[in-house]
Amino acid sequence: MAKGLLQYSGLVAKTRAMQGRLLTREDFERITEFQTVQETIAFLREQESYGKIYGGREEIQHRGQVEELIHDSIWEDYRKLCRFSNESQRSALRLYLEQLKQKDMSARADVSYFVRAWEEVGSYKDKTLRRILREIFGTQIDWLNIMWIYRARHFFHQKPEAAAGMLIPIRYKLGREEYRQLLETEQEEEFLQILAHTSYYRGKDALVRIEDEISYHHVMGKMYRRICRKYPFSIAPVYYYFYEKELETQYLTTALEGIRYQLPSKDIREMINIT
């Protein structure tokens, strides 16, 4: 703890300050009531985390322009946090930066990235940093594979062998037999039953809604909260902040799309999971 406090106090303090400026549920409820994109733009100009990025750019009036600005806010946060980081911390942050760059690429590019990231994580000399990043990336890899299996088998009706070829060739908490069962099951109910008995779901957590990625965010959020409690002065709170910021930008982009097409606020709330 003392070592972590010494190394991470500045970085974590800056991260917590930025986390305090994330949009709240109430903010999103207000956004879903807006009738025009311009109302949303005016609201974001008033927010500390977005207002400075506008920088008096009055030409920003359209959805595409504001979406670009929203995503630029993540890069600005990354640059700020790098200034508070030492060499090993910046190396860990670069791993996340590379993942952000992968978002618009193909599934195969994702596979290549995660293989490289997993190898790099294994090379870190700091045992605590290595343990934290293994938990983060391992959990994410398991769940990306689970979602890919589900979609390949139940949406696209691919054969098990074809679905297996899309997977990231890394296992974390899911064993070889669990992967085999998930790949070979043909019934959705059976798939969810197998998943509900893995180490990711126990007791009340056994409710699985894989089709809309609610399960993915349930598992990732739970994992982040757990490791942040265990390692409060570490890279964990920084990664958790970027995870939350990514969700915020996704929700904002989705809300803007709904407002643009004049969807009812109730529908937009369902789309961003604040029902």
C-alpha positions in Angstrom: 0.0 0.0 0.0 2.8 2.5 1.0 4.6 1.8 -2.3 1.5 2.3 -4.3 0.6 5.4 -2.4 4.0 6.9 -3.2 4.0 6.0 -6.9 0.3 6.6 -7.7 -0.9 9.4 -5.4 -0.7 12.1 -8.0 -2.1 10.1 -10.9 -5.0 8.7 -8.8 -5.8 12.1 -7.4 -6.0 13.6 -10.9 -8.1 10.6 -12.1 -10.6 11.0 -9.2 -10.9 14.7 -10.0 -11.7 13.8 -13.6 -14.1 11.1 -12.5 -16.0 13.6 -10.5 -16.8 15.5 -13.8 -18.3 12.5 -15.5 -22.0 13.0 -16.5 -24.5 11.6 -14.0 -27.6 9.6 -14.5 -29.6 12.8 -13.9 -27.6 14.5 -16.7 -28.5 11.8 -19.1 -32.1 11.9 -18.1 -32.1 15.6 -18.9 -30.4 15.0 -22.2 -33.0 12.4 -23.3 -35.6 15.2 -22.9 -33.9 17.5 -25.4 -35.8 18.0 -28.7 -32.8 19.1 -30.8 -29.1 18.4 -31.2 -28.4 22.1 -30.6 -29.9 21.8 -27.1 -27.5 18.9 -26.4 -24.6 21.0 -27.7 -25.6 23.9 -25.5 -25.8 21.6 -22.5 -22.3 20.1 -23.1 -20.8 23.5 -23.4 -21.8 24.1 -19.8 -20.0 20.9 -18.6 -16.5 21.2 -17.3 -15.3 18.1 -19.0 -16.5 19.2 -22.5 -16.8 23.0 -22.3 -13.1 23.6 -22.4 -12.7 21.4 -25.5 -15.2 23.5 -27.4 -12.8 26.4 -26.9 -15.2 29.0 -28.4 -15.7 27.0 -31.6 -19.0 28.4 -32.5 -19.0 26.5 -35.8 -19.9 23.3 -34.0 -23.6 22.9 -34.7 -24.2 19.5 -36.1 -24.3 15.9 -34.7 -21.2 14.8 -36.6 -19.1 17.7 -35.3 -20.2 17.2 -31.7 -19.6 13.5 -31.8 -16.0 14.1 -33.0 -15.6 16.5 -30.1 -17.0 14.0 -27.6 -14.5 11.4 -28.7 -11.7 14.0 -28.6 -12.3 14.4 -24.9 -10.9 10.9 -24.2 -7.6 11.8 -26.0 -7.4 15.0 -24.0 -7.9 13.1 -20.8 -5.2 10.6 -21.8 -2.7 13.4 -22.5 -3.5 15.0 -19.1 -3.0 11.7 -17.2 0.2 11.0 -19.0 1.7 14.2 -17.5 1.1 12.7 -14.1 2.6 9.3 -15.0 6.0 7.7 -14.7 7.5 5.5 -17.4 5.8 2.2 -16.4 2.5 3.9 -15.8 2.7 5.5 -19.3 3.4 2.1 -20.7 0.3 0.7 -19.2 -1.7 3.7 -20.4 -0.4 3.2 -23.9 -2.0 -0.3 -23.8 -5.4 1.3 -23.3 -4.7 3.9 -25.9 -4.0 1.2 -28.5 -7.3 -0.4 -27.6 -9.1 2.9 -28.2 -7.6 3.0 -31.7 -8.8 -0.6 -32.4 -12.5 0.3 -31.9 -13.2 0.9 -35.6 -11.1 -2.0 -36.8 -12.0 -5.5 -37.6 -12.4 -8.5 -35.3 -9.1 -9.9 -36.5 -7.3 -6.7 -35.7 -8.8 -7.0 -32.2 -7.4 -10.5 -31.9 -3.9 -9.3 -32.9 -4.1 -6.4 -30.4 -5.1 -8.6 -27.5 -2.5 -11.2 -28.1 0.2 -8.4 -28.1 -1.3 -6.8 -25.1 -1.4 -10.0 -23.1 2.3 -10.7 -23.9 3.3 -7.2 -22.9 1.4 -7.5 -19.6 3.2 -10.7 -18.9 6.5 -8.9 -19.3 6.0 -6.2 -16.6 8.3 -6.6 -13.7 6.0 -5.0 -11.2 4.0 -7.9 -9.8 1.1 -5.8 -8.7 0.8 -4.0 -12.0 1.0 -7.3 -13.8 -1.7 -8.9 -11.6 -4.1 -5.9 -12.1 -3.7 -5.8 -15.9 -4.1 -9.6 -16.1 -7.4 -9.3 -14.3 -8.6 -6.4 -16.5 -7.5 -7.8 -19.9 -8.2 -11.4 -19.0 -11.8 -10.6 -18.0 -12.3 -8.5 -21.1 -10.9 -11.2 -23.4 -13.1 -13.9 -21.8 -16.2 -11.8 -22.4 -15.3 -10.7 -25.9 -14.9 -14.4 -26.7 -18.2 -15.3 -25.0 -20.1 -12.6 -27.0 -18.4 -13.6 -30.3 -19.3 -17.2 -29.7 -22.9 -16.3 -28.9 -23.3 -14.1 -32.0 -21.5 -16.5 -34.3 -23.6 -19.5 -33.2 -27.0 -17.9 -32.5 -27.1 -14.9 -34.9 -25.0 -16.2 -37.9 -25.5 -19.9 -37.3 -21.8 -20.7 -37.8 -20.3 -24.1 -37.2 -18.3 -24.5 -33.9 -15.1 -24.7 -35.9 -15.8 -21.4 -37.7 -16.8 -19.7 -34.5 -13.6 -20.9 -32.8 -11.5 -19.4 -35.5 -12.7 -15.9 -34.5 -11.7 -16.2 -30.9 -8.8 -14.5 -29.1 -6.5 -17.5 -28.4 -6.3 -16.7 -24.7 -8.2 -18.1 -21.7 -8.4 -16.5 -18.3 -11.1 -17.8 -16.0 -12.9 -19.9 -18.5 -11.5 -23.4 -19.0 -11.1 -25.3 -22.2 -14.1 -27.5 -21.4 -16.3 -24.5 -20.8 -15.3 -23.0 -24.1 -16.0 -26.3 -25.9 -19.5 -26.5 -24.3 -20.3 -22.9 -25.3 -19.2 -23.5 -28.8 -21.1 -26.7 -29.3 -24.4 -25.9 -27.8 -27.1 -25.1 -30.3 -29.8 -23.9 -27.9 -29.7 -20.4 -26.5 -31.2 -21.5 -23.2 -28.5 -24.1 -22.8 -25.8 -21.6 -23.7 -27.0 -19.3 -20.9 -27.2 -22.2 -18.4 -23.6 -23.1 -19.1 -22.5 -19.5 -18.8 -24.4 -19.0 -15.5 -22.3 -21.8 -14.0 -19.0 -20.3 -14.8 -16.9 -18.4 -12.3 -18.3 -15.1 -13.6 -21.8 -15.9 -12.3 -22.9 -17.1 -8.9 -26.2 -16.8 -7.0 -28.1 -13.6 -7.9 -25.6 -12.9 -10.6 -26.8 -15.9 -12.6 -29.2 -13.8 -14.6 -27.6 -13.5 -18.0 -28.6 -11.1 -20.8 -25.8 -11.7 -23.3 -27.6 -10.4 -26.4 -27.4 -6.7 -25.6 -24.0 -6.6 -23.9 -25.6 -5.9 -20.5 -23.7 -9.0 -19.1 -20.4 -7.7 -20.5 -20.8 -4.3 -18.7 -22.1 -6.0 -15.5 -19.0 -8.2 -15.3 -16.5 -5.5 -16.3 -18.0 -3.0 -13.9 -18.0 -5.5 -11.0 -14.4 -6.4 -11.7 -13.3 -2.8 -11.8 -15.0 -2.0 -8.6 -13.4 -5.0 -6.9 -9.8 -4.3 -8.0 -10.2 -0.6 -7.2 -11.1 -1.5 -3.6 -8.3 -3.9 -3.4 -5.7 -1.6 -5.1 -6.9 2.0 -4.5 -3.5 3.4 -5.4 -2.6 1.7 -8.6 -3.3 1.7 -12.4 -6.8 0.2 -11.6 -8.7 3.5 -10.9 -7.2 5.0 -14.1 -8.3 2.1 -16.3 -11.7 2.2 -14.6 -12.0 5.9 -15.3 -11.3 5.3 -19.0 -13.9 2.5 -19.1 -16.5 4.8 -17.6 -15.5 7.6 -20.0 -15.9 5.3 -22.9 -19.4 4.3 -21.8 -20.2 8.0 -21.4 -19.1 8.8 -24.9 -21.1 5.8 -26.3 -24.2 6.9 -24.4 -23.9 10.5 -25.6 -23.4 9.4 -29.2 -26.4 7.1 -29.0 -28.5 9.8 -27.3 -27.6 12.3 -30.1 -28.6 9.8 -32.7 -32.0 9.3 -31.0 -32.5 13.0 -30.6 -31.6 13.6 -34.3 -34.4 11.1 -35.3 -36.8 12.6 -32.7 -37.2 9.3 -30.9 -39.3 9.5 -27.7 -37.2 10.1 -24.5 -38.4 6.7 -23.2 -36.8 4.9 -26.2 -33.6 6.8 -25.9 -33.3 5.9 -22.2 -33.7 2.2 -23.1 -31.0 2.6 -25.7 -28.6 3.9 -23.1 -29.7 1.6 -20.3 -31.1 4.1 -17.8 -34.7 2.8 -17.7 
